[in-house]
Amino acid sequence: MQKDLSLAAEKAKKIKLIILDVHGVLTTNDVIYDAQGGRYRVFNHEDGFGANALMASGIEMAVITRKSKATENRMNDIGIKRFYQTKEKVGKYMELLEELNITDEEVCFVGDEIIDMGVMKRVGFAVAPSDGKPDVLEIADFITEKAGGKGVVRELGEFILRTQGKWDKFCDKIMNKGW
């Protein structure tokens, strides 16, 4: 179901900001409850690596999602400072464009559900995990091989950094000097 990779690569070359949804992108959409009613989500370590690779290579990262303390803790762990808890994704997106002085074509949004489509239709590079909803997959410029919560950001990060000619430099740095 992959889209035109050459067109996706052209769009990826322009990216300065990646905005992520959480549920269904950074998680599998599963929620675990303990006997006391505590809610738990599982995050994939590969996505932390992908986000850090992107940020270390000069690409801004942001997350727009509903309120979630667990997600806030995870974003702190991996160093994503632009973490927004709101249901108004398009409004927050427009604020980010102005704040960072960038254009739609310089933004990538990764989403999997109908609520994400408003931003996905505006950005220059719309991405969905392989298990995204059919309407979302239809408008995505790039569909990852990975499903949500299974390394989507790691896969996307490598794709973008390769298209921008930054992957080898990043790998050389961490292989020889660490993080």
MARZAZA-548069 format. One line per 10 residues: for each residue x, y, z of N, C-alpha, C. Coordinates in nm, 4 decimals, always signed. Example, Ala and Ser with C-alpha at 12.3 -4.5 7.8 and 13.67 -1.06 7.14 Angstrom:
<atoms>
+1.3190 -0.5690 +0.7800 +1.2300 -0.4500 +0.7800 +1.3200 -0.3300 +0.7800; +1.2850 -0.2250 +0.7080 +1.3670 -0.1060 +0.7140 +1.2900 +0.0030 +0.7870
</atoms>
This chain:
<atoms>
+0.0813 -0.1200 +0.0000 +0.0000 +0.0000 +0.0000 +0.0856 +0.1264 +0.0000; +0.2172 +0.1118 -0.0061 +0.3059 +0.2274 -0.0038 +0.2777 +0.3213 -0.1198; +0.2950 +0.4477 -0.0945 +0.2740 +0.5522 -0.1938 +0.3999 +0.5669 -0.2781; +0.4031 +0.6657 -0.3644 +0.5170 +0.6966 -0.4503 +0.6356 +0.7418 -0.3636; +0.7368 +0.6563 -0.3518 +0.8502 +0.6879 -0.2643 +0.9329 +0.8042 -0.3147; +0.9417 +0.8234 -0.4458 +1.0200 +0.9362 -0.4962 +0.9527 +1.0690 -0.4609; +0.8208 +1.0737 -0.4678 +0.7478 +1.1945 -0.4279 +0.7607 +1.2159 -0.2768; +0.7502 +1.1086 -0.1997 +0.7659 +1.1180 -0.0545 +0.9057 +1.1700 -0.0197; +1.0075 +1.1216 -0.0892 +1.1448 +1.1661 -0.0627 +1.1613 +1.3148 -0.0935; +1.1012 +1.3617 -0.2009 +1.1078 +1.5050 -0.2333 +1.0440 +1.5886 -0.1238
+0.9317 +1.5435 -0.0738 +0.8645 +1.6161 +0.0344 +0.9464 +1.6101 +0.1628; +1.0062 +1.4948 +0.1916 +1.0844 +1.4762 +0.3142 +1.2091 +1.5647 +0.3170; +1.2637 +1.5974 +0.2017 +1.3840 +1.6820 +0.1952 +1.3604 +1.8199 +0.2544; +1.2370 +1.8653 +0.2570 +1.2042 +2.0013 +0.3010 +1.1700 +2.0111 +0.4497; +1.1636 +1.8989 +0.5191 +1.1094 +1.8969 +0.6549 +1.2035 +1.9587 +0.7581; +1.1463 +2.0516 +0.8372 +1.2168 +2.1161 +0.9484 +1.1508 +2.0850 +1.0820; +1.0238 +2.0423 +1.0781 +0.9480 +2.0121 +1.1989 +0.8656 +1.8865 +1.1765; +0.8706 +1.7948 +1.2732 +0.7851 +1.6763 +1.2711 +0.6940 +1.6846 +1.3924; +0.5639 +1.6722 +1.3675 +0.4652 +1.6712 +1.4745 +0.4068 +1.5312 +1.4823; +0.4001 +1.4781 +1.6022 +0.3504 +1.3429 +1.6233 +0.2196 +1.3434 +1.7011
+0.1277 +1.2585 +1.6590 +0.0170 +1.2167 +1.7436 +0.0764 +1.1098 +1.8350; +0.0058 +1.0703 +1.9373 +0.0594 +0.9690 +2.0290 -0.0118 +0.8359 +2.0134; -0.1390 +0.8321 +2.0465 -0.2139 +0.7062 +2.0475 -0.2315 +0.6542 +1.9056; -0.1730 +0.5372 +1.8790 -0.1759 +0.4790 +1.7456 -0.0539 +0.5132 +1.6625; +0.0312 +0.6022 +1.7130 +0.1570 +0.6365 +1.6466 +0.2730 +0.5959 +1.7375; +0.2788 +0.6552 +1.8561 +0.3826 +0.6196 +1.9534 +0.3405 +0.5034 +2.0426; +0.2127 +0.4702 +2.0410 +0.1624 +0.3545 +2.1159 +0.0772 +0.2691 +2.0229; +0.0443 +0.1506 +2.0669 -0.0368 +0.0588 +1.9865 -0.1859 +0.0854 +1.9989; -0.2245 +0.1806 +2.0787 -0.3648 +0.2088 +2.1106 -0.4175 +0.1183 +2.2206; -0.3351 +0.0280 +2.2705 -0.3763 -0.0560 +2.3828 -0.3637 +0.0234 +2.5121
-0.4572 +0.0033 +2.6034 -0.4511 +0.0635 +2.7361 -0.4642 -0.0507 +2.8367; -0.3724 -0.0551 +2.9307 -0.3727 -0.1589 +3.0325 -0.4183 -0.0958 +3.1638; -0.5099 -0.1611 +3.2320 -0.5569 -0.1150 +3.3620 -0.5122 -0.2133 +3.4690; -0.4660 -0.1582 +3.5828 -0.4359 -0.2462 +3.6948 -0.5602 -0.2561 +3.7844; -0.5522 -0.3356 +3.8891 -0.6673 -0.3596 +3.9770 -0.7158 -0.2331 +4.0473; -0.6279 -0.1342 +4.0606 -0.6655 -0.0094 +4.1263 -0.7165 +0.0967 +4.0261; -0.7212 +0.0614 +3.8999 -0.7709 +0.1549 +3.7986 -0.6626 +0.2377 +3.7323; -0.5366 +0.2119 +3.7650 -0.4266 +0.2822 +3.6989 -0.4195 +0.2448 +3.5510; -0.3927 +0.3436 +3.4669 -0.3851 +0.3212 +3.3216 -0.2395 +0.3202 +3.2769; -0.2057 +0.2291 +3.1879 -0.0688 +0.2161 +3.1397 -0.0673 +0.2061 +2.9876
+0.0341 +0.2668 +2.9286 +0.0574 +0.2573 +2.7847 +0.2022 +0.2134 +2.7648; +0.2270 +0.1481 +2.6552 +0.3616 +0.1014 +2.6239 +0.4171 +0.1850 +2.5091; +0.5396 +0.2356 +2.5295 +0.6095 +0.3113 +2.4258 +0.7258 +0.2280 +2.3746; +0.7608 +0.2452 +2.2484 +0.8658 +0.1675 +2.1850 +0.9991 +0.2416 +2.1948; +1.1018 +0.1714 +2.2389 +1.2351 +0.2308 +2.2538 +1.2888 +0.2830 +2.1204; +1.2584 +0.2155 +2.0112 +1.3057 +0.2585 +1.8794 +1.2583 +0.4001 +1.8461; +1.1378 +0.4342 +1.8894 +1.0860 +0.5676 +1.8604 +1.1653 +0.6752 +1.9328; +1.2113 +0.6461 +2.0533 +1.2979 +0.7399 +2.1238 +1.4266 +0.7622 +2.0475; +1.4838 +0.6542 +1.9950 +1.6059 +0.6655 +1.9144 +1.5788 +0.7498 +1.7905; +1.4678 +0.7224 +1.7214 +1.4345 +0.7981 +1.6006 +1.4165 +0.9462 +1.6286
+1.3459 +0.9791 +1.7365 +1.3253 +1.1197 +1.7727 +1.4581 +1.1862 +1.8067; +1.5425 +1.1157 +1.8806 +1.6726 +1.1726 +1.9155 +1.7624 +1.1896 +1.7939; +1.7567 +1.0965 +1.7000 +1.8343 +1.1099 +1.5766 +1.7905 +1.2339 +1.4994; +1.6604 +1.2542 +1.4896 +1.6082 +1.3711 +1.4188 +1.6501 +1.5001 +1.4878; +1.6314 +1.5073 +1.6193 +1.6663 +1.6293 +1.6920 +1.8167 +1.6565 +1.6862; +1.8984 +1.5515 +1.6958 +2.0434 +1.5680 +1.6884 +2.0875 +1.6158 +1.5504; +2.0028 +1.5943 +1.4515 +2.0331 +1.6341 +1.3138 +1.9665 +1.7666 +1.2757; +1.9110 +1.8365 +1.3745 +1.8579 +1.9697 +1.3506 +1.7116 +1.9802 +1.3148; +1.6374 +1.8729 +1.3291 +1.4947 +1.8760 +1.2984 +1.4158 +1.8891 +1.4284; +1.3269 +1.9868 +1.4321 +1.2425 +2.0098 +1.5498 +1.1393 +1.8982 +1.5618
+1.1046 +1.8658 +1.6849 +1.0024 +1.7652 +1.7122 +0.8970 +1.8257 +1.8031; +0.7709 +1.7874 +1.7785 +0.6606 +1.8299 +1.8644 +0.5606 +1.7157 +1.8747; +0.4830 +1.7178 +1.9814 +0.3771 +1.6197 +2.0025 +0.2499 +1.6962 +2.0371; +0.1418 +1.6604 +1.9693 +0.0103 +1.7168 +2.0007 -0.0828 +1.5999 +2.0292; -0.1366 +1.5968 +2.1513 -0.2228 +1.4869 +2.1915 -0.3174 +1.5341 +2.3014; -0.4050 +1.4460 +2.3409 -0.4920 +1.4754 +2.4548 -0.4107 +1.4612 +2.5829; -0.4685 +1.5003 +2.6929 -0.3991 +1.4995 +2.8211 -0.3567 +1.3578 +2.8604; -0.2279 +1.3459 +2.8969 -0.1754 +1.2168 +2.9383 -0.0469 +1.2368 +3.0164; -0.0489 +1.2056 +3.1441 +0.0708 +1.2177 +3.2276 +0.1791 +1.1201 +3.1828; +0.1405 +0.9985 +3.1458 +0.2380 +0.8988 +3.0995 +0.3102 +0.9485 +2.9751
+0.2364 +1.0093 +2.8833 +0.2967 +1.0609 +2.7609 +0.3894 +1.1775 +2.7929; +0.3476 +1.2632 +2.8831 +0.4327 +1.3753 +2.9240 +0.5649 +1.3226 +2.9803; +0.5580 +1.2187 +3.0622 +0.6807 +1.1593 +3.1178 +0.7686 +1.1024 +3.0074; +0.7089 +1.0346 +2.9106 +0.7864 +0.9770 +2.7999 +0.8529 +1.0862 +2.7165; +0.7819 +1.1945 +2.6901 +0.8400 +1.3030 +2.6116 +0.9572 +1.3660 +2.6867; +0.9443 +1.3797 +2.8168 +1.0566 +1.4293 +2.8966 +1.1752 +1.3343 +2.8878; +1.1488 +1.2041 +2.8930 +1.2558 +1.1041 +2.8850 +1.3345 +1.1150 +2.7551; +1.2654 +1.1380 +2.6440 +1.3351 +1.1403 +2.5152 +1.3718 +1.2810 +2.4690; +1.3345 +1.3826 +2.5468 +1.3802 +1.5178 +2.5183 +1.2948 +1.6000 +2.4240; +1.1711 +1.5604 +2.4019 +1.0832 +1.6409 +2.3181 +1.0219 +1.7494 +2.4062
+1.0632 +1.8725 +2.3824 +1.0206 +1.9839 +2.4662 +0.8880 +2.0452 +2.4206; +0.8555 +2.0302 +2.2961 +0.7306 +2.0855 +2.2423 +0.6213 +1.9791 +2.2555; +0.5643 +1.9734 +2.3752 +0.4610 +1.8745 +2.4068 +0.3337 +1.9490 +2.4435; +0.2293 +1.9284 +2.3640 +0.1049 +2.0028 +2.3815 -0.0108 +1.9074 +2.4046; -0.0870 +1.9337 +2.5083 -0.2026 +1.8520 +2.5435 -0.3287 +1.9316 +2.5111; -0.3886 +1.9009 +2.3974 -0.5064 +1.9730 +2.3515 -0.5854 +1.8869 +2.2542; -0.7127 +1.9138 +2.2440 -0.7967 +1.8487 +2.1435 -0.7973 +1.9296 +2.0138; -0.7475 +2.0533 +2.0196 -0.7477 +2.1454 +1.9059 -0.6161 +2.1360 +1.8287; -0.5985 +2.0279 +1.7556 -0.4715 +2.0038 +1.6875 -0.4418 +2.1072 +1.5795; -0.5418 +2.1457 +1.5019 -0.5190 +2.2422 +1.3948 -0.4777 +2.3773 +1.4532
-0.5438 +2.4214 +1.5581 -0.5085 +2.5476 +1.6218 -0.3658 +2.5485 +1.6729; -0.3238 +2.4419 +1.7402 -0.1870 +2.4328 +1.7911 -0.0878 +2.4265 +1.6760; -0.1242 +2.3565 +1.5703 -0.0390 +2.3507 +1.4510 -0.0157 +2.4910 +1.3948; -0.1204 +2.5689 +1.3818 -0.1084 +2.7041 +1.3276 -0.0195 +2.7906 +1.4177; -0.0303 +2.7746 +1.5481 +0.0557 +2.8471 +1.6416 +0.2033 +2.8094 +1.6216; +0.2290 +2.6802 +1.6003 +0.3670 +2.6353 +1.5785 +0.4261 +2.6934 +1.4505; +0.3463 +2.6998 +1.3450 +0.3953 +2.7603 +1.2199 +0.4428 +2.9026 +1.2447; +0.3602 +2.9771 +1.3155 +0.3940 +3.1168 +1.3426 +0.5147 +3.1274 +1.4356; +0.5142 +3.0505 +1.5420 +0.6229 +3.0544 +1.6396 +0.7580 +3.0212 +1.5768; +0.7613 +2.9197 +1.4910 +0.8863 +2.8740 +1.4308 +0.9157 +2.9412 +1.2970
+0.8220 +3.0236 +1.2503 +0.8369 +3.0944 +1.1233 +0.8681 +2.9973 +1.0080; +0.7836 +2.8953 +0.9972 +0.7990 +2.7971 +0.8900 +0.6680 +2.7852 +0.8121; +0.6767 +2.7182 +0.6987 +0.5604 +2.7018 +0.6124 +0.5065 +2.5599 +0.6221; +0.3860 +2.5404 +0.5705 +0.3247 +2.4077 +0.5692 +0.4166 +2.3031 +0.5072; +0.4811 +2.3371 +0.3966 +0.5620 +2.2370 +0.3265 +0.6859 +2.1940 +0.4042; +0.7200 +2.2663 +0.5112 +0.8352 +2.2305 +0.5936 +0.7964 +2.1455 +0.7146; +0.6690 +2.1028 +0.7181 +0.6187 +2.0276 +0.8335 +0.5725 +1.8885 +0.7915; +0.6057 +1.7931 +0.8771 +0.5573 +1.6552 +0.8653 +0.4675 +1.6292 +0.9851; +0.3525 +1.5698 +0.9605 +0.2648 +1.5279 +1.0695 +0.2423 +1.3787 +1.0571; +0.2542 +1.3081 +1.1690 +0.2318 +1.1640 +1.1719 +0.1056 +1.1366 +1.2523
+0.0054 +1.0787 +1.1872 -0.1204 +1.0495 +1.2533 -0.1828 +0.9223 +1.2006; -0.2803 +0.8719 +1.2754 -0.3420 +0.7444 +1.2382 -0.4939 +0.7468 +1.2378; -0.5542 +0.8559 +1.2836 -0.6985 +0.8556 +1.3077 -0.7624 +0.9820 +1.2496; -0.8937 +0.9817 +1.2388 -0.9695 +1.0913 +1.1798 -0.9332 +1.2265 +1.2424; -0.9134 +1.2315 +1.3737 -0.8806 +1.3571 +1.4409 -0.7505 +1.4192 +1.3886; -0.6642 +1.3390 +1.3294 -0.5354 +1.3859 +1.2784 -0.5450 +1.4426 +1.1368; -0.6520 +1.4137 +1.0689 -0.6615 +1.4487 +0.9271 -0.6637 +1.5988 +0.9007; -0.7162 +1.6781 +0.9929 -0.7185 +1.8230 +0.9720 -0.5787 +1.8789 +0.9529; -0.4841 +1.8340 +1.0369 -0.3460 +1.8795 +1.0233 -0.2796 +1.8091 +0.9045; -0.3055 +1.6820 +0.8880 -0.2422 +1.6070 +0.7791 -0.2722 +1.6676 +0.6425
-0.3899 +1.7225 +0.6252 -0.4272 +1.7830 +0.4967 -0.3569 +1.9163 +0.4729; -0.2999 +1.9751 +0.5766 -0.2335 +2.1055 +0.5646 -0.0825 +2.0938 +0.5439; -0.0215 +1.9926 +0.6039 +0.1247 +1.9833 +0.6037 +0.1804 +1.9431 +0.4678; +0.3109 +1.9661 +0.4520 +0.3782 +1.9293 +0.3295 +0.4044 +1.7803 +0.3173; +0.4115 +1.7104 +0.4316 +0.4453 +1.5678 +0.4302 +0.3624 +1.4974 +0.5366; +0.2558 +1.4322 +0.4936 +0.1652 +1.3600 +0.5838 +0.2063 +1.2133 +0.5891; +0.2201 +1.1616 +0.7105 +0.2676 +1.0240 +0.7300 +0.1698 +0.9491 +0.8193; +0.1524 +0.8199 +0.7898 +0.0661 +0.7334 +0.8710 +0.1365 +0.6010 +0.8960; +0.1133 +0.5415 +1.0140 +0.1628 +0.4055 +1.0368 +0.0821 +0.3080 +0.9518; +0.1379 +0.1926 +0.9278 +0.0737 +0.0947 +0.8394 -0.0650 +0.0522 +0.8856
-0.0916 +0.0620 +1.0153 -0.2229 +0.0231 +1.0668 -0.3148 +0.1434 +1.0913; -0.2844 +0.2552 +1.0268 -0.3715 +0.3721 +1.0371 -0.5079 +0.3428 +0.9756; -0.6039 +0.4250 +1.0078 -0.7395 +0.4075 +0.9554 -0.7419 +0.4339 +0.8046; -0.8314 +0.3671 +0.7305 -0.8333 +0.3784 +0.5837 -0.8374 +0.5224 +0.5310; -0.9173 +0.6088 +0.5907 -0.9232 +0.7475 +0.5445 -0.7889 +0.8181 +0.5615; -0.7185 +0.7863 +0.6674 -0.5880 +0.8466 +0.6940 -0.4846 +0.7922 +0.5953; -0.4865 +0.6624 +0.5722 -0.3919 +0.6031 +0.4768 -0.4110 +0.6623 +0.3371; -0.5326 +0.6931 +0.3038 -0.5603 +0.7502 +0.1724 -0.4940 +0.8858 +0.1512; -0.4906 +0.9703 +0.2544 -0.4325 +1.1046 +0.2375 -0.2840 +1.1108 +0.2716; -0.2273 +1.0047 +0.3266 -0.0858 +1.0046 +0.3649 +0.0041 +1.0058 +0.2412
+0.1136 +1.0815 +0.2512 +0.2159 +1.0825 +0.1463 +0.3105 +0.9640 +0.1623; +0.3212 +0.9143 +0.2853 +0.4126 +0.8054 +0.3170 +0.3476 +0.7198 +0.4243; +0.3514 +0.5903 +0.4049 +0.2976 +0.4956 +0.5024 +0.4135 +0.4092 +0.5502; +0.4378 +0.4104 +0.6795 +0.5493 +0.3324 +0.7316 +0.5180 +0.1829 +0.7228; +0.6223 +0.1039 +0.7169 +0.6032 -0.0411 +0.7232 +0.5632 -0.0824 +0.8637; +0.6108 -0.0067 +0.9615 +0.5819 -0.0358 +1.1020 +0.4407 +0.0077 +1.1376; +0.3807 -0.0655 +1.2273 +0.2504 -0.0291 +1.2827 +0.2718 +0.0678 +1.3986; +0.1661 +0.1349 +1.4390 +0.1728 +0.2280 +1.5517 +0.2264 +0.1598 +1.6760; +0.3168 +0.2281 +1.7464 +0.3752 +0.1744 +1.8688 +0.4839 +0.0715 +1.8465; +0.5226 +0.0518 +1.7207 +0.6206 -0.0526 +1.6877 +0.7447 +0.0018 +1.6175
+0.7719 +0.1326 +1.6324 +0.8930 +0.1891 +1.5723 +0.8679 +0.2831 +1.4553; +0.7509 +0.3418 +1.4478 +0.7149 +0.4334 +1.3389 +0.8139 +0.5499 +1.3284; +0.8473 +0.6124 +1.4410 +0.9343 +0.7299 +1.4382 +1.0768 +0.6916 +1.4008; +1.1215 +0.5755 +1.4426 +1.2553 +0.5273 +1.4038 +1.2623 +0.5105 +1.2530; +1.1617 +0.4465 +1.1946 +1.1578 +0.4254 +1.0492 +1.1494 +0.5582 +0.9752; +1.0602 +0.6447 +1.0190 +1.0434 +0.7745 +0.9543 +1.1694 +0.8592 +0.9686; +1.2298 +0.8582 +1.0876 +1.3506 +0.9362 +1.1100 +1.4615 +0.8981 +1.0136; +1.4839 +0.7695 +0.9975 +1.5876 +0.7258 +0.9045 +1.5535 +0.7676 +0.7619; +1.4271 +0.7529 +0.7221 +1.3852 +0.7924 +0.5873 +1.4131 +0.9409 +0.5628; +1.3718 +1.0257 +0.6558 +1.3910 +1.1701 +0.6376 +1.5391 +1.2053 +0.6389
+1.6136 +1.1521 +0.7335 +1.7558 +1.1854 +0.7414 +1.8326 +1.1354 +0.6196; +1.7956 +1.0215 +0.5657 +1.8597 +0.9746 +0.4425 +1.8281 +1.0682 +0.3259; +1.7026 +1.1098 +0.3134 +1.6662 +1.1975 +0.2004 +1.7331 +1.3341 +0.2131; +1.7583 +1.3770 +0.3363 +1.8229 +1.5065 +0.3570 +1.9758 +1.4966 +0.3593; +2.0293 +1.3764 +0.3383 +2.1740 +1.3576 +0.3365 +2.2393 +1.3698 +0.4733; +2.1632 +1.3467 +0.5806 +2.2143 +1.3622 +0.7167 +2.2371 +1.2293 +0.7903; +2.1912 +1.1196 +0.7339 +2.1959 +0.9914 +0.8041 +2.3388 +0.9440 +0.8307; +2.4238 +0.9452 +0.7294 +2.5600 +0.8942 +0.7470 +2.6374 +0.9757 +0.8500; +2.6223 +1.1075 +0.8480 +2.6901 +1.1928 +0.9450 +2.6416 +1.1614 +1.0865; +2.5108 +1.1441 +1.1017 +2.4561 +1.1094 +1.2323 +2.5128 +0.9757 +1.2807
+2.5105 +0.8750 +1.1943 +2.5607 +0.7414 +1.2321 +2.7082 +0.7465 +1.2686; +2.7860 +0.8186 +1.1888 +2.9291 +0.8307 +1.2173 +2.9519 +0.8927 +1.3545; +2.8759 +0.9964 +1.3847 +2.8911 +1.0636 +1.5133 +2.8635 +0.9689 +1.6297; +2.7495 +0.8987 +1.6250 +2.7164 +0.8141 +1.7411 +2.8018 +0.6878 +1.7482; +2.8484 +0.6385 +1.6319 +2.9362 +0.5209 +1.6348 +3.0717 +0.5541 +1.6944; +3.1197 +0.6749 +1.6687 +3.2543 +0.7118 +1.7118 +3.2610 +0.7955 +1.8389; +3.1530 +0.8696 +1.8679 +3.1569 +0.9599 +1.9832 +3.0412 +0.9381 +2.0791; +2.9483 +0.8496 +2.0457 +2.8324 +0.8291 +2.1286 +2.7336 +0.9448 +2.1153; +2.6389 +0.9489 +2.2031 +2.5388 +1.0551 +2.1992 +2.5996 +1.1816 +2.2484
</atoms>
